[in-house]
Amino acid sequence: MNSPLRKLPNLSALRAFEAAARHQSFTHAAAELFVTHSAVSHQIRGLEAELGVHLFARVGRRVVLTELGRDYAREVSNAFASLALATQALSKDTRERRLVLTTIPSFAARWLAPKIGRFILAHPEIDIELRSSTDMVDLEHSGVDMAIRFGLGDYPGLHVENLMNETFFAACSPSFNGGILPAKPEELTSFSLLRSDYERWRLWLDTAGLRDMPEPTRGAIYEDSSLLLGAAVSGQGIALVRASLAAEPLASGQLIRLFDSIVAPSPWSYYLVSSKSNAQRPAVRVFRDWIMAEAQAFTASMQGK
């Protein structure tokens, strides 16, 4: 059975006709469609030839719709409007299902990625896109729905919630230095101390009462906290690590904590951040509730360790 859709005119020609009919001008139609005046004229002449009717008539230097042209323009315009509405509805449905989240690479790899599968299983109706970057994304205009940021929580004009606080402690591979490890914090000056921008030894040294011990100035510096953790796991030295990132290697025995009772609170915390409008989106609210519960469970599991 032949479908009537097989007899449709060229869609580019229909677009040119609809625009020209709406503007009553080939020139304005060409500007809207980003083509030349002659291209619109050519498309409409081809459409008239295919239909076997005159759609426009010239009156002086102007073009006006014929009676048949007016009737056809009304039907074509209604058809394009229906198509636009269907496309808008589909795009809105896709948008409502999609959740774009960004966070720093270390937190994405070490804390979030191992847990995100539980969210996907629990909420298959949401298509989550996880991006990792150190860039401060513009949450108003970038198309990103939510960010997990590690900082002081000062993000003016945005919806901000504290997700989880952080602590630092000293850790290393159990095989580091042949298993001969410092028994007291004062002995750290004799060992290789790994460094990064966020994991600053000064914070921990002050907590340990070692205010006279200088901040380490020698040795490797790692920009990414996950790389710092990896270096410690591989036995390259003693690192000041974040509790949130070190949980898995501690549990597996790849890392051991030194001086268990000395834990330094971080001045920075993890925050859930979004634009105020996105904060009300159903997908964002569902993810917010899930990750808040995950953070609370993690914090509870770490207490007393």
Backbone torsions as a table, in degrees:
resi	resn	phi	psi	omega
1	MET	NA	128.8	-178.7
2	ASN	-77.3	131.6	177.9
3	SER	-84.7	140.8	176.3
4	PRO	-61.9	-19.7	178.8
5	LEU	-65.6	-22.9	178.8
6	ARG	-67.8	-18.2	-177.0
7	LYS	-100.2	9.2	178.9
8	LEU	-65.7	142.7	173.5
9	PRO	-67.7	170.0	176.5
10	ASN	-57.0	127.2	-174.5
11	LEU	-67.6	-31.7	176.5
12	SER	-64.5	-38.7	178.1
13	ALA	-67.2	-38.3	178.2
14	LEU	-65.0	-39.0	177.5
15	ARG	-63.0	-42.7	179.3
16	ALA	-63.5	-42.2	179.7
17	PHE	-64.7	-45.4	-178.3
18	GLU	-61.2	-43.7	-179.7
19	ALA	-66.6	-42.6	180.0
20	ALA	-65.8	-38.6	179.0
21	ALA	-66.9	-39.9	-179.1
22	ARG	-67.5	-40.9	-178.5
23	HIS	-88.0	-14.4	-172.0
24	GLN	54.0	38.6	-177.0
25	SER	-162.7	127.7	174.6
26	PHE	-70.0	-34.5	-178.2
27	THR	-65.0	-46.7	179.6
28	HIS	-67.9	-35.8	176.4
29	ALA	-63.6	-41.0	179.5
30	ALA	-63.3	-40.5	179.0
31	ALA	-64.0	-41.2	-180.0
32	GLU	-65.1	-38.3	-175.2
33	LEU	-92.0	-1.0	179.8
34	PHE	59.0	44.0	175.1
35	VAL	-131.5	178.2	179.9
36	THR	-86.4	161.1	175.8
37	HIS	-57.2	-42.3	-178.2
38	SER	-66.6	-31.3	178.2
39	ALA	-65.7	-43.1	177.8
40	VAL	-63.5	-45.5	179.5
41	SER	-59.3	-42.8	179.5
42	HIS	-64.4	-42.7	-179.8
43	GLN	-62.3	-43.3	-176.7
44	ILE	-71.8	-37.7	175.7
45	ARG	-61.3	-39.9	178.0
46	GLY	-65.2	-39.4	178.3
47	LEU	-64.9	-43.3	178.8
48	GLU	-62.2	-39.7	179.1
49	ALA	-66.0	-40.0	-179.8
50	GLU	-67.4	-38.4	-178.7
51	LEU	-84.2	-22.1	-179.3
52	GLY	76.6	26.3	-179.9
53	VAL	-139.3	160.5	172.5
54	HIS	-94.1	123.1	-179.5
55	LEU	-94.9	-28.4	178.9
56	PHE	-127.0	150.8	171.8
57	ALA	-127.2	148.9	179.6
58	ARG	-91.9	132.4	174.6
59	VAL	-125.1	100.0	-173.4
60	GLY	65.6	-122.5	179.8
61	ARG	-97.9	3.5	-178.9
62	ARG	-102.1	160.6	171.1
63	VAL	-114.4	138.0	177.8
64	VAL	-130.1	152.8	178.3
65	LEU	-71.7	140.0	169.4
66	THR	-75.7	173.1	178.1
67	GLU	-60.9	-43.6	176.6
68	LEU	-64.8	-36.6	178.6
69	GLY	-63.2	-40.7	178.6
70	ARG	-63.5	-44.3	-179.9
71	ASP	-63.8	-43.3	-178.1
72	TYR	-68.4	-38.8	179.8
73	ALA	-61.4	-39.3	179.7
74	ARG	-62.7	-43.4	-179.4
75	GLU	-69.6	-41.1	179.3
76	VAL	-65.2	-41.5	179.4
77	SER	-62.6	-42.3	178.5
78	ASN	-63.7	-39.2	179.7
79	ALA	-65.3	-43.7	178.4
80	PHE	-65.6	-36.6	178.6
81	ALA	-63.9	-41.6	178.3
82	SER	-63.8	-41.7	178.7
83	LEU	-63.9	-40.9	179.6
84	ALA	-64.6	-41.4	179.4
85	LEU	-65.5	-40.8	178.5
86	ALA	-63.5	-40.2	178.9
87	THR	-67.0	-40.8	179.1
88	GLN	-63.4	-41.9	179.3
89	ALA	-64.4	-40.7	178.7
90	LEU	-65.7	-43.1	179.8
91	SER	-63.9	-39.5	179.1
92	LYS	-65.2	-41.2	179.0
93	ASP	-63.4	-42.7	178.2
94	THR	-63.6	-41.6	-179.9
95	ARG	-63.6	-41.2	-178.4
96	GLU	-66.3	-29.6	-179.1
97	ARG	-81.7	-21.7	-171.3
98	ARG	-93.8	136.5	177.4
99	LEU	-130.1	118.5	179.8
100	VAL	-105.1	121.3	-176.1
101	LEU	-123.5	137.7	176.5
102	THR	-126.8	146.2	174.7
103	THR	-157.3	173.1	-178.3
104	ILE	-69.4	148.9	-174.7
105	PRO	-56.4	-41.2	-176.9
106	SER	-63.0	-44.7	-179.6
107	PHE	-69.5	-37.4	178.4
108	ALA	-62.0	-46.2	-174.8
109	ALA	-75.9	-41.4	-169.7
110	ARG	-93.7	-27.3	-176.5
111	TRP	-115.1	-49.8	-171.9
112	LEU	-78.6	-46.8	-175.4
113	ALA	-55.8	-42.2	179.2
114	PRO	-65.8	-18.1	-176.7
115	LYS	-102.6	-21.4	-169.7
116	ILE	-63.8	-24.3	177.9
117	GLY	-59.9	-32.4	178.7
118	ARG	-66.5	-37.5	177.9
119	PHE	-67.0	-42.8	-178.9
120	ILE	-61.9	-41.8	178.5
121	LEU	-66.6	-38.9	-178.1
122	ALA	-76.2	-25.3	-175.6
123	HIS	-134.3	67.9	-179.6
124	PRO	-65.5	-14.4	179.6
125	GLU	-75.9	-10.7	-179.1
126	ILE	-109.1	126.1	177.1
127	ASP	-94.6	105.0	-175.7
128	ILE	-94.9	137.6	175.9
129	GLU	-119.7	114.7	-177.5
130	LEU	-100.7	120.3	177.7
131	ARG	-114.0	141.0	177.9
132	SER	-119.1	126.7	-177.5
133	SER	-162.6	150.6	174.0
134	THR	-89.2	-4.4	-179.4
135	ASP	-71.5	145.0	175.4
136	MET	-85.7	97.4	-172.8
137	VAL	-73.0	141.6	174.5
138	ASP	-76.1	105.0	-174.4
139	LEU	-78.6	-6.2	177.2
140	GLU	-86.9	-31.4	-169.5
141	HIS	-131.1	-0.6	-172.2
142	SER	-89.6	-10.2	-174.3
143	GLY	85.4	1.2	175.7
144	VAL	-89.4	130.0	-174.6
145	ASP	-82.8	-35.2	-172.4
146	MET	-154.4	149.1	175.7
147	ALA	-129.3	148.9	168.3
148	ILE	-110.2	111.1	-174.7
149	ARG	-110.6	147.6	177.9
150	PHE	-109.4	106.3	-175.4
151	GLY	-172.8	-151.4	-176.4
152	LEU	-96.7	-4.5	177.2
153	GLY	85.5	9.2	-178.5
154	ASP	-93.6	89.7	-178.2
155	TYR	-130.2	83.0	-172.6
156	PRO	-58.4	141.1	174.8
157	GLY	80.7	-0.2	-177.4
158	LEU	-114.6	162.6	174.1
159	HIS	-84.4	119.2	-172.4
160	VAL	-127.1	132.0	174.3
161	GLU	-134.4	137.9	175.8
162	ASN	-70.1	124.4	179.3
163	LEU	-92.4	-48.2	-172.7
164	MET	-165.4	136.9	173.6
165	ASN	-82.3	169.2	-175.2
166	GLU	-133.1	153.3	174.4
167	THR	-135.2	158.6	178.1
168	PHE	-117.4	145.3	170.4
169	PHE	-149.9	162.3	-179.3
170	ALA	-85.0	137.9	-178.5
171	ALA	-152.3	158.2	177.2
172	CYS	-158.3	173.2	174.2
173	SER	-70.7	141.9	178.0
174	PRO	-62.0	-19.4	179.9
175	SER	-94.7	-0.6	-179.9
176	PHE	-58.9	138.0	178.3
177	ASN	55.9	35.6	179.1
178	GLY	66.5	21.2	-179.8
179	GLY	84.5	-0.9	177.2
180	ILE	-90.0	104.5	-170.9
181	LEU	-116.0	158.0	-179.7
182	PRO	-64.6	137.2	178.5
183	ALA	-90.8	-23.9	-178.6
184	LYS	-133.5	149.2	179.3
185	PRO	-55.2	-31.9	-177.7
186	GLU	-63.1	-20.9	-177.8
187	GLU	-81.3	-5.5	-176.0
188	LEU	-61.2	-26.9	-178.2
189	THR	-63.2	-17.1	-179.5
190	SER	-91.5	1.1	-175.1
191	PHE	-121.1	161.8	177.0
192	SER	-77.2	118.8	-178.8
193	LEU	-107.1	123.1	180.0
194	LEU	-82.4	147.6	-172.9
195	ARG	-131.7	155.8	170.7
196	SER	-151.7	173.4	-178.2
197	ASP	-69.1	-38.3	-177.3
198	TYR	-86.1	-40.6	-177.8
199	GLU	-85.3	82.7	-174.4
200	ARG	-93.1	123.0	-177.0
201	TRP	-61.4	-27.5	-178.1
202	ARG	-55.8	-40.4	-179.9
203	LEU	-59.1	-46.6	-176.7
204	TRP	-73.7	-40.3	-179.3
205	LEU	-60.9	-40.8	178.3
206	ASP	-65.4	-41.0	178.0
207	THR	-62.0	-36.4	-179.7
208	ALA	-78.2	-0.9	-179.8
209	GLY	81.5	14.3	-177.4
210	LEU	-102.1	57.0	-175.7
211	ARG	-68.8	-20.0	178.9
212	ASP	-88.6	-11.5	178.6
213	MET	-79.3	125.6	-176.3
214	PRO	-72.1	154.6	172.9
215	GLU	-62.3	136.3	178.4
216	PRO	-59.0	137.3	179.6
217	THR	-121.4	-1.1	-179.5
218	ARG	-116.7	158.8	176.4
219	GLY	98.8	176.8	-175.4
220	ALA	-68.7	146.3	173.4
221	ILE	-118.3	132.2	-179.2
222	TYR	-112.6	123.5	-179.2
223	GLU	-69.3	-37.1	-177.4
224	ASP	-100.7	132.6	-176.5
225	SER	-66.3	-28.3	177.6
226	SER	-68.1	-37.0	176.4
227	LEU	-66.6	-39.7	176.4
228	LEU	-58.6	-46.1	-179.9
229	LEU	-62.9	-41.9	178.2
230	GLY	-61.6	-37.9	178.4
231	ALA	-64.8	-39.2	178.2
232	ALA	-66.7	-42.0	179.2
233	VAL	-61.2	-36.6	-178.0
234	SER	-81.7	2.3	174.3
235	GLY	86.0	22.8	-177.2
236	GLN	-83.2	-14.0	179.9
237	GLY	164.6	-171.9	177.4
238	ILE	-97.1	131.3	-177.1
239	ALA	-118.6	150.2	167.9
240	LEU	-90.9	114.8	-171.0
241	VAL	-117.3	158.5	174.6
242	ARG	-86.3	140.1	179.6
243	ALA	-60.0	-38.4	-176.8
244	SER	-65.5	-31.9	-176.5
245	LEU	-90.1	-24.7	-172.0
246	ALA	-94.1	-2.3	-173.3
247	ALA	-57.9	-46.2	-175.9
248	GLU	-68.1	-50.0	178.0
249	PRO	-63.9	-26.9	174.2
250	LEU	-68.4	-45.1	-178.6
251	ALA	-64.5	-34.0	-178.0
252	SER	-85.1	-6.8	-179.6
253	GLY	85.4	6.0	176.9
254	GLN	-71.7	-26.5	177.0
255	LEU	-125.8	152.8	169.4
256	ILE	-129.0	146.3	177.1
257	ARG	-82.0	141.7	173.5
258	LEU	-103.8	144.3	175.9
259	PHE	52.6	63.4	-169.9
260	ASP	-49.0	-33.8	-173.9
261	SER	-79.5	-8.6	-176.3
262	ILE	-101.3	104.7	-179.8
263	VAL	-128.5	126.2	-178.4
264	ALA	-99.3	125.8	175.2
265	PRO	-69.1	138.7	179.6
266	SER	-82.1	141.5	173.5
267	PRO	-72.6	-14.5	179.7
268	TRP	-106.6	148.2	177.6
269	SER	-130.3	172.5	175.0
270	TYR	-93.9	134.8	-178.8
271	TYR	-128.1	140.9	169.2
272	LEU	-87.5	125.4	-175.1
273	VAL	-132.0	135.4	176.1
274	SER	-153.1	167.6	171.6
275	SER	-68.3	157.3	-177.8
276	LYS	-64.9	-31.7	178.4
277	SER	-73.0	-42.4	179.5
278	ASN	-66.8	-26.7	-179.4
279	ALA	-60.3	-22.5	-179.0
280	GLN	-93.4	-5.3	179.4
281	ARG	-66.0	138.3	-178.4
282	PRO	-55.2	-44.3	-178.4
283	ALA	-63.7	-38.5	178.9
284	VAL	-66.1	-42.0	-179.3
285	ARG	-66.5	-38.3	178.0
286	VAL	-63.6	-46.0	179.9
287	PHE	-65.6	-39.7	179.3
288	ARG	-58.5	-47.3	-179.9
289	ASP	-62.4	-40.4	-178.9
290	TRP	-65.8	-48.5	-174.5
291	ILE	-73.1	-30.1	174.2
292	MET	-61.9	-43.1	178.7
293	ALA	-64.8	-39.8	177.7
294	GLU	-63.4	-42.5	-179.0
295	ALA	-65.7	-40.8	178.6
296	GLN	-64.4	-41.7	179.1
297	ALA	-65.6	-39.9	179.3
298	PHE	-65.5	-45.5	-179.4
299	THR	-60.4	-41.9	179.3
300	ALA	-64.0	-38.4	-178.8
301	SER	-69.2	-26.3	-178.3
302	MET	-86.9	-17.7	-178.0
303	GLN	-66.5	130.9	178.9
304	GLY	87.8	-5.0	179.3
305	LYS	-85.7	NA	NA
